[in-house]
Amino acid sequence: MSQDLTTQLRETYTGEAGEAWARIERERPTTYWEENAVLGRQDMRVALLKRLQPIAGKLILDAGCGRGVMARYLAREGAVVTAVDLIDEHVLEARKGADEHGVDFIVGDFRDALTGAEPFDDIILQEVLEDYKPDERLDTIFQLADSRSRRIHLIFRQRGRWGGLINPLLPDVVTATLEAVSLFRSIHLHTPYRLSHQESIRRRSYNVQWAEFSLTLD
């Protein structure tokens, strides 16, 4: 399935849509709406960092890391970060931007990083699940749950009050959303994880929901 997904992602993140997403990831917006996405993603990083404290030495998997902005941010704060993405061009760019703190950037399926590895303290999927088909989302979450990592953070886009007005102005890659109720229910029913924190981050055109699931031992 990784090969099919890689092809799908390459098709999604090309052309004008891919260029817009690249500007957002590189934090070089050229429109008002891209700027809101950049600022919203920065707000998300700050909120997540507070939740991860104390972060020094924590093992973190940035699953679907893109061009590595989140991974480098967490590494600078003292985390030991493994960052994985299927698109090799994105990972190569991320490696070029790496600083002295270092991140282990890997080209591949992030689920493979769980095989035989020590459980992570935190697994982060930032705007990743939207790219999967509904049944693949569940399979992916179940595989992450099998790792018995301490916490899983799902950050996904939601339709906000501005969505219907501005969707024609934005590329599909920043307007695709995820319906969370059935996903959350399946996590509760079929994995040992429970919702431990939920928060919305909004910046006009940028609207994401952050759901943290923690491993339970009962």
Secondary structure as UniProt FT lines:
FT   HELIX           2..12
FT   HELIX           15..26
FT   HELIX           32..52
FT   TURN            56..57
FT   STRAND          59..63
FT   TURN            66..67
FT   HELIX           69..76
FT   TURN            77..78
FT   STRAND          80..85
FT   HELIX           88..96
FT   TURN            100..101
FT   STRAND          104..107
FT   HELIX           110..114
FT   TURN            115..116
FT   STRAND          122..126
FT   HELIX           129..131
FT   HELIX           134..146
FT   TURN            147..148
FT   STRAND          151..157
FT   TURN            161..162
FT   HELIX           163..166
FT   HELIX           167..169
FT   HELIX           172..174
FT   HELIX           180..190
FT   STRAND          193..203
FT   TURN            204..205
FT   STRAND          206..215
//
